């Protein structure tokens, strides 16, 4: 299963409720969730919630998470949480292990976490022998992930026939190639929201009249603000007609449109109308004009919210196309565009 992670634009509470109608599985970070104390009861029964400690995000902000507060938060909200991870300590596997034991002594059953770069014999092997569901973390901006994952799946996680012995969750997997290469039980990804913010959408390949998800798909820039607008063949508007039609067909099938906009220059004190938004940053010179985008037809080119939605739909369809777990791991070469 694929848990969608990341904060949707427009704020946690409002956008979460707007998008809940689209997804089944959601990963939240404790580090961010504590800032929205009342939202968890509002979403239960709409999504299956995976709670990550948020240790990676906290460390990047120079913040240390208090384990007792994390334990208390889980106990207070356990009704609304389906899975919760151990409070891992980045770069300190011994401290991570100690936190696992402390949470277990508190009556909890956290998902143990192993990180890229840690001693596999000393830490990963014992986890596989004791637990039936383990998370692999530290894969964001890491080194050669494929070599690492090939090794641990073939040597530790899977038996001699390639069948996984335990369930594995992959934290922060943004590569579709890696998602489809290994027999994960679950993964989480921020790609749906990051790709949308960069002005792009996912489009699956099409063969014999069917959308294909077992090959890496296209990531197509569609935003009116995309720098690739000026590059031949690199943006929806500069692609060949046949390629553009394929994208239009996919969007139409899912109930979406490319969108249509017009532009005009206005004074900086101009009051925006309901279907308008500023297209440029505010000029430093107050007398300079500022470009306004008039949304004639809402679509993925002019509304990031719609890019969020179409990318979520892509990941849900991708999930449906994956083999039912468990399946045999075999090293294989992915076709198509790398992401």
C-alpha positions, -999 to +999 in steps of 0.1 A: +000+000+000+011+036-006+007+062+021+006+097+008+028+120+029+035+157+028+016+189+036-010+200+010-010+236+001-036+258+018-030+246+054-033+213+072-070+213+082-087+228+052-068+210+024-067+177+043-105+176+045-108+187+009-085+159-003-096+131+020-122+120-005-094+108-028-071+087-007-072+057+016-038+058+033-022+088+048+011+093+066+015+121+091+045+134+110+042+138+147+065+167+145+039+186+124+007+169+137+012+185+172+007+219+156-029+208+146-042+193+179-078+189+169-076+175+134-071+138+141-106+131+153-120+150+123-104+126+097-107+092+113-129+067+093-119+086+062-082+075+060-059+048+074-034+068+094+003+060+097+021+082+123+058+089+118+078+105+146+091+132+122+126+128+136+142+136+102+122+168+099+128+178+135+165+173+132+167+195+101+150+222+121+173+218+151+145+205+173+147+174+195+115+154+200+107+144+236+100+107+237+076+109+266+055+135+249+055+113+218+043+083+239+016+104+255+004+118+221+001+082+207-018+070+238-042+100+237-049+095+199-044+057+196-080+054+185-073+074+154-039+059+145-035+026+126+003+024+126+029+044+145+067+043+141+094+042+168+110+076+176+142+070+156+174+089+163+191+099+131+227+087+131+225+068+164+211+033+159+217+023+196+196+053+208+169+043+182+169+007+197+166+021+232+136+042+222+120+011+208+124-007+241+112+024+261+080+027+240+074-011+244+078-008+282+051+019+280+027-006+265+030+005+229+039-015+198+058+009+176+071-001+141+109-005+145+131+015+122+164+006+105+183+033+086+204+033+054+241+031+064+236+013+097+252-020+106+230-046+089+242-076+109+240-058+142+207-040+138+187-051+108+191-089+112+178-090+148+148-068+139+139-093+111+142-122+136+119-105+162+094-084+144+070-090+115+068-054+103+098-032+100+105+003+085+135+012+064+145+049+067+173+073+059+167+069+022+161+106+014+191+120-004+212+089+004+238+072-018+233+043-040+199+031-028+195+004-054+226-014-044+216-010-007+181-023-013+192-051-036+215-063-008+191-061+021+162-076+003+182-105-011+204-112+020+181-104+049+145-096+040+137-124+015+142-161+016+162-181-009+133-181-033+129-143-031+098-143-009+098-116+018+099-131+054+086-099+070+066-068+060+087-038+051+077-002+050+099+022+030+100+057+044+101+086+019+103+067-014+100+092-042+114+070-070+087+050-088+115+027-100+123+017-064+087+014-054+081-011-082+114-030-079+109-044-044+082-063-025+073-036-001+043-041+021+039-004+023+057+028+014+051+065+018+059+093-007+057+131-010+060+129-048+023+137-053+026+172-037+063+180-045+057+172-082+026+194-082+044+223-066+071+221-092+043+225-118+041+189-131+018+160-132+023+122-136+010+106-168+012+068-171+023+052-204-004+039-227-001+006-246-028-011-266-054+013-254-046+008-217-027+029-191+004+011-180+018+016-145+045-011-143+069+011-163+081+045-151+057+071-162+061+106-176+064+136-153+050+164-174+054+201-167+020+218-172+021+249-151+018+283-168+047+294-146+071+265-155+105+275-167+103+247-193+077+267-212+105+280-234+121+245-241+109+226-271+093+193-262+098+199-224+064+214-215+028+204-224+025+234-247+057+226-266+051+189-271+040+172-303+003+171-310+001+134-304+018+136-270-004+165-260-035+146-270-025+116-249-022+139-219-056+155-226-072+120-230-058+109-196-070+141-178-104+138-195-108+102-184-100+112-148-124+142-149-098+170-153-087+196-178-055+213-188-071+247-182-071+280-199-058+314-187-055+350-199-032+376-186-032+413-181-010+439-164-025+459-135-014+484-109-002+469-077-032+482-058-056+464-081-082+442-063-083+407-076-116+392-088-128+358-079-113+341-109-080+360-108-046+357-090-013+374-092+010+357-117+042+375-106+059+385-074+053+420-063+078+444-080+100+465-057+091+496-077+055+506-066+048+522-100+056+490-120+027+470-133+021+435-120+008+406-142-026+391-133-037+356-144-074+353-153-085+317-150-110+312-179-111+274-175-097+259-142-072+231-148-039+216-139-020+244-157-034+272-135-045+255-102-020+236-080-049+221-061-060+202-092-024+191-098-025+177-062-057+158-070-046+143-103-013+132-088-031+115-059-053+097-084-021+086-102-007+071-070-039+053-061-040+038-096-004+028-093-011+011-060-039-009-076-016-021-103+011-034-079+013-071-072-005-083-041+019-087-013+039-109-008+055-114-041+089-128-052+118-103-055+138-106-087+163-081-099+151-065-130+156-036-153+130-009-154+119+004-188+111+040-196+119+073-181+137+075-147+121+098-122 
